[in-house]
């Protein structure tokens, strides 16, 4: 056997298999010293229970019919291999759980596939296998399986783990890349992981009974790699809520506590905050702002009136009507504020007309309604702004609605049927 391994032909082999009998520790040591770790190794022969070799679990594909000599520490030492199959082991569910927890916290890729059978008499307990692990179970799967995620995944390629419980007492574990359909599972596990971290932080805060220990507690949090510089508890009525004034730069969730006299007021406050957050989101999406208070509609109306005069067909009438319809916005704004809409809209048109015709007065294009004082002001300076994306979409939707109505050519009217016998509704 050793003579064959020394031949040049052995270097061209991709897999070495030993199928029968038993191998001594000395012979196994010589074999593993000779066989490169880039090859595939399959040993069905008996292996001494006290055998050890640094390359035993370093081959890209390794299959051992007798794996009772492999310990949990041997599994933890695996790095960057492909496939390991152990047809008999000394492991139980607790050992597999320890390996999975180690895989989650390891900073390097360990393996792509691990298949093993638990020791004789071992009973598979799903709760023991997944203890202290954040898991996701896919409903409708053909077998009992769970997904887990690597915590330190910056320097790892395979960051999603798939644990599958097979028939008998066999367990399979495979490591996947977070790509394609598996990306959704990875994101769910990431959210569950963050949720658990926040629950642990809140639990640590609530375990402190008074504010005297808060400085020591802050130091304790910093020593545990928490990025919060200051911790306080906010008392609302008779309840204490954790408050973190300085949040980390990473994505976090924030809480807003509302106080109100009754439920109606609180509901109105919640709707207002929701609307304001939606506006901020729109601004971040469009990255552009326009002046509010009817400034856009008035300026666009004047531009379209001028453009309509350049048309010599029936389109002139359509454009002119569209320009006139845009003025409904500032008119309704003024009317809702109990102001003279005719006077304010006339003044607003004058401002925007000067801005379009006189280059020196282009700053007047920011002019909009000041409904508190019933006048015209620079809404850019006043901070009355709107997301450009919302303005564009509202104009598009209104235009599409008008086009849909104008496309209706026929009107179907159902005449009221005469009562039978020539009588009226009163049967007279």
C-alpha positions as a printed NumPy array, in Angstrom:
array([[   0.   ,    0.   ,    0.   ],
       [   2.744,    2.434,    0.921],
       [   4.658,    1.397,   -2.203],
       [   1.646,    2.365,   -4.316],
       [   1.354,    5.769,   -2.629],
       [   4.983,    6.46 ,   -3.475],
       [   4.356,    5.915,   -7.21 ],
       [   3.818,    8.978,   -9.473],
       [   0.449,    7.499,  -10.497],
       [  -0.915,    8.115,   -6.999],
       [  -0.591,   11.857,   -7.477],
       [  -3.188,   11.73 ,  -10.268],
       [  -5.777,   10.025,   -8.08 ],
       [  -8.577,   12.17 ,   -6.683],
       [  -9.942,    9.696,   -4.124],
       [  -8.445,    7.039,   -1.853],
       [ -10.715,    4.336,   -0.416],
       [  -9.925,    1.629,    2.144],
       [ -12.867,   -0.744,    2.398],
       [ -12.131,   -3.811,    4.558],
       [ -10.339,   -5.104,    7.604],
       [  -8.729,   -2.865,   10.16 ],
       [  -5.934,   -0.343,   10.007],
       [  -3.344,    0.176,   12.714],
       [  -2.591,    3.624,   14.1  ],
       [   0.922,    3.452,   12.629],
       [  -0.34 ,    2.614,    9.142],
       [  -3.037,    5.295,    9.311],
       [  -0.456,    7.867,   10.329],
       [   1.754,    6.971,    7.372],
       [  -1.227,    7.095,    5.011],
       [  -2.392,   10.514,    6.143],
       [   1.151,   11.849,    5.97 ],
       [   1.323,   10.742,    2.324],
       [  -2.17 ,   11.601,    1.045],
       [  -2.558,   15.335,    0.26 ],
       [  -5.467,   17.058,    2.027],
       [  -6.805,   18.197,   -1.364],
       [  -7.828,   14.571,   -2.114],
       [ -10.915,   12.618,   -1.061],
       [ -10.512,   10.004,    1.655],
       [ -12.931,    7.158,    2.459],
       [ -12.142,    4.583,    5.131],
       [ -14.616,    1.783,    5.869],
       [ -12.004,   -0.171,    7.821],
       [ -11.906,   -0.218,   11.616],
       [  -9.865,    2.567,   13.203],
       [  -8.324,    2.38 ,   16.676],
       [ -10.297,    4.31 ,   19.283],
       [  -7.205,    6.22 ,   20.389],
       [  -6.105,    7.27 ,   16.896],
       [  -5.229,   10.93 ,   16.309],
       [  -3.842,   12.785,   13.3  ],
       [  -3.77 ,   16.466,   12.424],
       [  -4.988,   15.795,    8.847],
       [  -7.802,   13.406,    9.749],
       [ -10.538,   16.02 ,    9.188],
       [  -8.727,   18.292,    6.76 ],
       [  -9.464,   16.437,    3.505],
       [ -11.942,   18.151,    1.216],
       [ -14.214,   15.075,    1.331],
       [ -13.88 ,   12.641,    4.228],
       [ -15.943,    9.528,    4.989],
       [ -15.336,    7.322,    8.022],
       [ -17.415,    4.235,    8.654],
       [ -16.057,    4.18 ,   12.191],
       [ -15.929,    7.68 ,   13.649],
       [ -16.062,    6.773,   17.339],
       [ -12.485,    7.955,   17.751],
       [ -13.46 ,   11.524,   16.756],
       [ -14.183,   13.921,   19.642],
       [ -16.146,   17.153,   19.852],
       [ -12.912,   19.142,   19.917],
       [ -11.92 ,   17.459,   16.655],
       [ -15.149,   18.716,   15.054],
       [ -14.53 ,   22.224,   16.365],
       [ -11.086,   22.251,   14.745],
       [ -12.505,   21.771,   11.226],
       [ -11.751,   24.641,    8.831],
       [ -12.526,   25.178,    5.131],
       [ -13.415,   21.618,    4.125],
       [ -16.186,   20.319,    1.898],
       [ -17.886,   17.135,    3.081],
       [ -17.503,   15.026,    6.215],
       [ -19.553,   11.852,    6.795],
       [ -19.335,    9.81 ,    9.996],
       [ -21.413,    6.612,    9.968],
       [ -20.882,    5.887,   13.679],
       [ -19.918,    8.318,   16.449],
       [ -19.938,    8.817,   20.209],
       [ -22.018,   11.999,   19.935],
       [ -25.474,   12.739,   21.332],
       [ -27.84 ,   15.701,   20.797],
       [ -26.022,   17.807,   23.372],
       [ -22.705,   17.372,   21.531],
       [ -24.286,   18.351,   18.226],
       [ -25.803,   21.414,   19.895],
       [ -22.39 ,   22.469,   21.206],
       [ -20.934,   22.107,   17.711],
       [ -23.753,   24.21 ,   16.197],
       [ -23.261,   26.958,   18.778],
       [ -19.545,   26.918,   18.018],
       [ -20.292,   27.163,   14.263],
       [ -22.563,   30.166,   14.875],
       [ -19.847,   32.083,   16.743],
       [ -16.846,   30.969,   14.675],
       [ -15.16 ,   33.678,   12.598],
       [ -14.038,   31.295,    9.813],
       [ -15.782,   28.902,    7.454],
       [ -15.71 ,   25.371,    8.852],
       [ -17.374,   23.026,    6.367],
       [ -20.051,   22.786,    3.701],
       [ -21.694,   19.499,    4.704],
       [ -21.616,   17.281,    7.784],
       [ -23.527,   13.983,    8.026],
       [ -23.284,   11.846,   11.132],
       [ -25.125,    9.225,   13.097],
       [ -25.5  ,    9.646,   16.814],
       [ -24.238,    6.987,   19.185],
       [ -26.261,    3.836,   19.653],
       [ -29.307,    4.338,   21.877],
       [ -29.27 ,    8.124,   21.484],
       [ -32.699,    9.692,   20.998],
       [ -33.012,   12.828,   18.884],
       [ -34.509,   15.692,   20.885],
       [ -35.203,   18.813,   18.809],
       [ -35.23 ,   21.04 ,   21.887],
       [ -31.751,   19.856,   22.907],
       [ -30.405,   20.197,   19.359],
       [ -31.593,   23.823,   19.046],
       [ -30.933,   24.946,   22.637],
       [ -29.72 ,   28.605,   22.785],
       [ -29.926,   28.84 ,   18.984],
       [ -32.02 ,   31.273,   16.968],
       [ -33.764,   29.066,   14.434],
       [ -36.301,   29.318,   11.633],
       [ -38.369,   26.307,   10.607],
       [ -39.856,   26.153,    7.113],
       [ -43.392,   24.811,    7.216],
       [ -44.231,   22.101,    4.724],
       [ -40.68 ,   20.745,    4.434],
       [ -40.313,   17.042,    3.688],
       [ -38.245,   16.501,    6.824],
       [ -37.726,   18.214,   10.155],
       [ -35.216,   20.945,    9.466],
       [ -34.088,   24.26 ,   10.922],
       [ -32.054,   27.185,    9.685],
       [ -29.49 ,   29.066,   11.751],
       [ -27.214,   32.014,   10.999],
       [ -23.555,   32.753,   11.668],
       [ -23.044,   35.786,   13.929],
       [ -19.575,   36.783,   12.769],
       [ -20.266,   36.655,    9.037],
       [ -18.032,   39.456,    7.729],
       [ -15.182,   37.103,    6.801],
       [ -17.272,   34.025,    6.021],
       [ -18.671,   32.786,    2.736],
       [ -21.13 ,   30.248,    4.114],
       [ -23.22 ,   32.137,    6.666],
       [ -26.513,   30.232,    6.639],
       [ -26.722,   26.845,    8.347],
       [ -29.289,   24.127,    7.566],
       [ -29.88 ,   21.448,   10.2  ],
       [ -31.818,   18.403,    8.974],
       [ -33.003,   15.523,   11.143],
       [ -33.008,   12.349,    9.101],
       [ -34.31 ,    8.838,    9.646],
       [ -33.143,    6.8  ,   12.593],
       [ -30.649,    8.8  ,   14.592],
       [ -28.9  ,   10.589,   11.711],
       [ -28.33 ,   14.329,   11.598],
       [ -27.222,   16.423,    8.644],
       [ -25.821,   19.94 ,    8.696],
       [ -24.964,   22.026,    5.633],
       [ -23.638,   25.575,    5.29 ],
       [ -25.025,   27.833,    2.557],
       [ -24.261,   31.177,    1.029],
       [ -26.843,   33.926,    1.63 ],
       [ -27.93 ,   34.336,   -1.973],
       [ -31.069,   33.801,   -4.034],
       [ -34.025,   32.418,   -2.097],
       [ -31.904,   31.884,    1.026],
       [ -31.404,   35.663,    1.364],
       [ -34.922,   35.986,    2.774],
       [ -34.175,   33.379,    5.471],
       [ -30.923,   35.118,    6.337],
       [ -32.71 ,   38.466,    6.788],
       [ -35.354,   36.871,    9.03 ],
       [ -32.667,   35.289,   11.21 ],
       [ -30.837,   38.621,   11.355],
       [ -33.982,   40.329,   12.665],
       [ -34.596,   37.581,   15.231],
       [ -30.979,   37.86 ,   16.364],
       [ -31.307,   41.615,   16.822],
       [ -34.595,   41.124,   18.69 ],
       [ -32.948,   38.714,   21.104],
       [ -30.059,   41.134,   21.719],
       [ -32.476,   43.959,   22.5  ],
       [ -34.487,   41.747,   24.854],
       [ -31.307,   40.814,   26.724],
       [ -30.29 ,   44.469,   27.005],
       [ -33.721,   45.477,   28.3  ],
       [ -33.67 ,   42.595,   30.777],
       [ -30.285,   43.743,   32.095],
       [ -31.593,   47.269,   32.532],
       [ -34.763,   46.187,   34.306],
       [ -32.812,   44.014,   36.742],
       [ -31.289,   47.156,   38.23 ],
       [ -33.622,   48.364,   40.949],
       [ -32.421,   51.941,   41.334],
       [ -30.458,   54.686,   39.597],
       [ -27.528,   54.444,   42.024],
       [ -25.997,   51.561,   40.125],
       [ -26.513,   53.091,   36.693],
       [ -22.925,   54.34 ,   36.325],
       [ -21.525,   50.926,   37.217],
       [ -24.062,   49.384,   34.891],
       [ -22.991,   51.644,   32.01 ],
       [ -19.389,   50.608,   32.54 ],
       [ -20.466,   46.971,   32.61 ],
       [ -22.307,   47.406,   29.297],
       [ -19.279,   49.058,   27.688],
       [ -17.031,   46.21 ,   28.838],
       [ -19.393,   43.796,   27.086],
       [ -18.903,   45.633,   23.789],
       [ -22.174,   47.547,   23.942],
       [ -21.869,   50.842,   22.092],
       [ -24.162,   52.865,   24.341],
       [ -22.378,   55.596,   26.26 ],
       [ -25.175,   56.398,   28.667],
       [ -28.169,   54.548,   30.082],
       [ -31.188,   55.926,   31.888],
       [ -34.661,   54.782,   32.803],
       [ -37.69 ,   56.914,   32.063],
       [ -40.649,   56.75 ,   34.428],
       [ -44.079,   57.003,   32.806],
       [ -46.857,   56.838,   35.393],
       [ -45.877,   53.824,   37.486],
       [ -43.828,   52.061,   34.822],
       [ -40.084,   52.294,   34.152],
       [ -38.941,   52.201,   30.524],
       [ -35.316,   51.877,   29.346],
       [ -34.134,   54.953,   27.457],
       [ -30.919,   55.031,   25.411],
       [ -30.078,   58.668,   24.548],
       [ -27.053,   57.923,   22.378],
       [ -27.7  ,   55.168,   19.891],
       [ -25.046,   53.317,   17.855],
       [ -24.469,   54.241,   14.243],
       [ -25.981,   50.99 ,   13.041],
       [ -29.659,   50.649,   12.203],
       [ -31.739,   50.824,   15.364],
       [ -35.348,   51.175,   16.406],
       [ -36.523,   54.159,   18.412],
       [ -39.501,   54.5  ,   20.715],
       [ -41.702,   57.587,   21.013],
       [ -43.833,   57.994,   24.135],
       [ -46.994,   60.068,   23.635],
       [ -48.945,   61.709,   26.437],
       [ -52.516,   62.842,   25.962],
       [ -55.728,   63.577,   27.823],
       [ -57.735,   60.841,   26.086],
       [ -57.591,   58.179,   23.4  ],
       [ -58.925,   60.503,   20.71 ],
       [ -56.077,   62.97 ,   21.233],
       [ -53.502,   60.175,   21.298],
       [ -54.853,   58.74 ,   18.04 ],
       [ -54.587,   62.153,   16.399],
       [ -51.027,   62.572,   17.671],
       [ -50.101,   59.136,   16.361],
       [ -51.511,   59.949,   12.911],
       [ -49.595,   63.235,   12.835],
       [ -46.306,   61.542,   13.722],
       [ -46.966,   58.849,   11.129],
       [ -47.626,   61.486,    8.454],
       [ -44.445,   63.358,    9.338],
       [ -42.368,   60.172,    9.173],
       [ -43.902,   59.382,    5.782],
       [ -42.906,   62.866,    4.568],
       [ -39.328,   62.292,    5.742],
       [ -39.285,   58.968,    3.901],
       [ -40.53 ,   60.626,    0.72 ],
       [ -37.865,   63.312,    0.991],
       [ -35.143,   60.676,    1.364],
       [ -36.529,   58.789,   -1.639],
       [ -36.8  ,   61.769,   -3.994],
       [ -33.875,   63.786,   -2.573],
       [ -35.601,   66.948,   -3.839],
       [ -37.91 ,   69.528,   -2.269],
       [ -40.304,   72.107,   -3.687],
       [ -41.974,   75.117,   -2.085],
       [ -45.425,   74.522,   -0.616],
       [ -48.446,   76.767,   -0.176],
       [ -49.594,   76.56 ,   -3.81 ],
       [ -46.283,   77.798,   -5.242],
       [ -45.775,   74.865,   -7.632],
       [ -49.369,   74.842,   -8.914],
       [ -49.438,   78.597,   -9.529],
       [ -46.092,   78.651,  -11.309],
       [ -47.042,   75.648,  -13.451],
       [ -50.425,   77.219,  -14.286],
       [ -48.786,   80.396,  -15.614],
       [ -46.258,   78.4  ,  -17.616],
       [ -49.001,   76.315,  -19.243],
       [ -51.076,   79.424,  -20.065],
       [ -48.103,   80.856,  -21.954],
       [ -47.456,   77.519,  -23.64 ],
       [ -51.116,   77.188,  -24.701],
       [ -50.863,   80.421,  -26.672],
       [ -48.205,   78.835,  -28.879],
       [ -50.591,   76.07 ,  -29.984],
       [ -52.847,   76.598,  -33.011],
       [ -55.069,   73.546,  -32.624],
       [ -57.722,   72.313,  -30.233],
       [ -54.926,   71.31 ,  -27.861],
       [ -54.759,   74.983,  -26.856],
       [ -58.137,   74.661,  -25.142],
       [ -57.12 ,   71.482,  -23.289],
       [ -53.854,   72.993,  -22.045],
       [ -55.598,   76.187,  -20.975],
       [ -58.216,   74.225,  -19.029],
       [ -55.485,   72.186,  -17.353],
       [ -53.71 ,   75.412,  -16.349],
       [ -56.94 ,   76.784,  -14.904],
       [ -57.59 ,   73.551,  -12.979],
       [ -54.203,   73.795,  -11.239],
       [ -55.337,   76.986,   -9.498],
       [ -57.954,   75.012,   -7.586],
       [ -55.24 ,   73.924,   -5.134],
       [ -54.288,   77.416,   -3.836],
       [ -57.976,   78.465,   -3.953],
       [ -59.033,   75.559,   -1.73 ],
       [ -56.128,   76.201,    0.644],
       [ -57.188,   79.819,    1.07 ],
       [ -60.876,   78.942,    1.471],
       [ -60.155,   76.31 ,    4.126],
       [ -58.233,   78.932,    6.103],
       [ -61.201,   81.35 ,    5.884],
       [ -59.252,   83.771,    3.652],
       [ -60.231,   85.6  ,    0.48 ],
       [ -59.148,   83.053,   -2.131],
       [ -59.638,   85.408,   -5.096],
       [ -57.421,   88.124,   -3.617],
       [ -54.647,   85.77 ,   -2.463],
       [ -54.502,   83.733,   -5.682],
       [ -54.393,   86.919,   -7.773],
       [ -51.431,   88.237,   -5.765],
       [ -49.704,   84.842,   -5.96 ],
       [ -50.083,   84.79 ,   -9.762],
       [ -48.546,   88.257,   -9.955],
       [ -45.487,   87.145,   -7.96 ],
       [ -44.865,   84.081,  -10.122],
       [ -45.481,   85.997,  -13.342],
       [ -42.702,   88.424,  -12.392],
       [ -40.408,   85.506,  -11.496],
       [ -40.888,   83.956,  -14.959],
       [ -40.615,   87.177,  -16.973],
       [ -37.982,   89.188,  -15.109],
       [ -34.624,   87.435,  -14.51 ],
       [ -33.759,   89.777,  -11.626],
       [ -36.877,   88.629,   -9.726],
       [ -36.411,   84.882,  -10.012],
       [ -36.294,   84.635,   -6.226],
       [ -40.052,   85.236,   -6.264],
       [ -40.562,   81.684,   -7.583],
       [ -40.548,   80.521,   -3.949],
       [ -43.603,   82.658,   -3.163],
       [ -46.509,   80.801,   -1.556],
       [ -49.537,   81.373,    0.639],
       [ -49.151,   82.486,    4.251],
       [ -52.525,   81.377,    5.553],
       [ -51.866,   82.444,    9.135],
       [ -51.46 ,   86.122,    8.201],
       [ -53.44 ,   86.056,    4.952],
       [ -50.54 ,   87.201,    2.765],
       [ -47.815,   86.009,    0.403],
       [ -44.355,   85.006,    1.66 ],
       [ -41.142,   83.216,    0.67 ],
       [ -42.023,   79.665,    1.668],
       [ -38.467,   78.46 ,    1.15 ],
       [ -37.284,   80.791,    3.895],
       [ -40.338,   79.935,    6.009],
       [ -39.59 ,   76.221,    5.75 ],
       [ -42.881,   75.307,    4.074],
       [ -41.61 ,   72.579,    1.751],
       [ -42.938,   69.4  ,    0.132],
       [ -41.216,   66.319,   -1.328],
       [ -40.917,   66.684,   -5.1  ],
       [ -41.822,   63.007,   -5.558],
       [ -45.194,   63.447,   -3.832],
       [ -45.999,   66.51 ,   -5.933],
       [ -45.163,   64.74 ,   -9.195],
       [ -47.199,   61.665,   -8.283],
       [ -50.256,   63.692,   -7.223],
       [ -50.244,   65.562,  -10.549],
       [ -49.857,   62.302,  -12.489],
       [ -52.689,   60.577,  -10.646],
       [ -55.01 ,   63.562,  -11.081],
       [ -54.21 ,   63.712,  -14.801],
       [ -54.816,   59.993,  -15.269],
       [ -58.161,   60.258,  -13.451],
       [ -59.261,   63.134,  -15.719],
       [ -58.208,   61.212,  -18.843],
       [ -60.172,   58.168,  -17.686],
       [ -63.323,   60.257,  -17.248],
       [ -62.906,   61.997,  -20.609],
       [ -62.603,   58.676,  -22.395],
       [ -66.243,   57.891,  -21.589],
       [ -68.11 ,   58.614,  -24.867],
       [ -71.57 ,   57.203,  -24.171],
       [ -73.965,   57.685,  -21.298],
       [ -76.421,   54.89 ,  -20.616],
       [ -79.584,   56.002,  -18.859],
       [ -82.31 ,   53.699,  -17.626],
       [ -85.787,   55.272,  -17.843],
       [ -88.148,   54.565,  -15.027],
       [ -90.727,   51.988,  -16.015],
       [ -94.388,   52.99 ,  -16.021],
       [ -96.483,   51.087,  -13.501],
       [ -98.659,   48.371,  -14.983],
       [-102.274,   49.361,  -15.665],
       [-101.516,   53.023,  -16.163],
       [-101.614,   53.868,  -12.477],
       [ -99.182,   56.237,  -10.789],
       [ -97.127,   55.547,   -7.676],
       [-100.164,   56.179,   -5.471],
       [-102.22 ,   53.733,   -7.59 ],
       [-104.664,   56.528,   -8.397]])
